[in-house]
Amino acid sequence: MGDLTKDFSRDEFKCKCGKCGGNYVDIRLVKGLQALRDLIGMPIIINSAVRCPEYNKKVGGVKDSQHIKGRAADIRVKGMDPGKVADFAEQIDVFKNGGIGRYPTFTHVDVRGYRARWNG
């Protein structure tokens, strides 16, 4: 059980640098991920969500990354192709009007407030 939604806890979103303790996450992202999880019917694994600027730079994130703002998550679903996860994300309103990036091993989703699509 999560403390943010029925399936997601704040700890899942925190910065993975191990130093900053950053865990601010936009509730629109959390609710969008919950809607996506409900649609798919399978657990969503968050590879990376909130990032401090230092960690974002270390992992090669863009300078003005949505991750720094707590608006993005890189996700995967065990046994599901990331492209299929992205297809499901296209059905969630907050992601329709946000960013969806398709990568070989994960899917990026964000709530930037305008439509953006790319292949990694």
N, C-alpha and C positions, 0 to 999 in steps of 0.2 A: 504494500500500500504506500502511496506517495503522500507527501504533505502539500504539494502544489495542486495536483489533480489526483484522481483515483489511481493512476498508474505512474506518475512521475514525482520524484522528490527533488528538492533543491540541490542536493549533493550531486545529482547526475549532471547538472549544468555548470558546476564550478570550474574555474580555470585549472588546467592540469599542470601548471608550472610548479606547484607544490610550495610556493612561497607567498603569493599575494593574497590568497584566500578569496579572490574575487568570485562572487556568485550572484551578482545582479542579473536577472533575466527578465526580459519583456514578457509579461503575462500573455500577450497575444501569441508569442511563439509557443509557450507552454500549452495554451488551449488549442492551437493549431496542431501540435504534435499529438495531443490527446484525441482530437477528432480524426487524425490520420491513423492512429493506433486502433481506434474504434472501427474505422472503415476497413482496415486491413485484417483486423482480428488476430494480430500476432504482436508480440513484444517488439518495441523499437529500441535499438541500442544506440546510445548517444556516444559517438567517438570523440566529439569536440563541440563545445558550445561556447560559453563565456571564455574570453581570453584577455589577459592583460596585454598592453602594447608590447612588452618585452617578449612574452611567450608567442604572441602573434608573429613577431618578426622572426623568432627562432624557427617556427614551423613554416615560414615562407608565405604567411598571409599578406594580403594587400594592405597598404598603409591605412586606408580608411575602412577597414573590414567591419562588417556587420557583427562579427564575433566580439569585437571590442565593445560594441554598444549593447551587447546582450540580446541581440536580435536574430542570431543565427545558430544553426546546429548542423553538424555533419553527422549523418545517421546511417544505420544499416538495419536490415531485417534478416535474421538468420535464414538461409535457404532461399532468399528472394533476390533476384537480379536488381542492382541499383537502378537500372532504367525502369523497371516495373514499379519500384518504390516512387520514383519521380512521376510516373504516370498517375499513380494514386494521389500524390501530393497535388497534382494539377486539379483535382476535384475538391480541394479544401480552399474555401474563399480567401483566407488570409495568405495562403501561398500563391493562389492565382494572381494576386496583386502584389506579390513579393518576388523573391529570388528563388530559382530552382536551378541548381547546377548538377549536371550528370557527370560522374567520375567512374572509373573502372571498378572501384571497391566500395564506394559510398555515394550517398546523395546529400547535397547541400540544400537546406531550406532556410529561408529567412523572411522576415516581416518588414522589409525596408520601406514599404508604402508605395512602391511602383514596380511594374513588371520588369523582370530581368531574367534571361535564360542563357545558359552557356553549357558547353561540354568541356570537361577538364582533361 
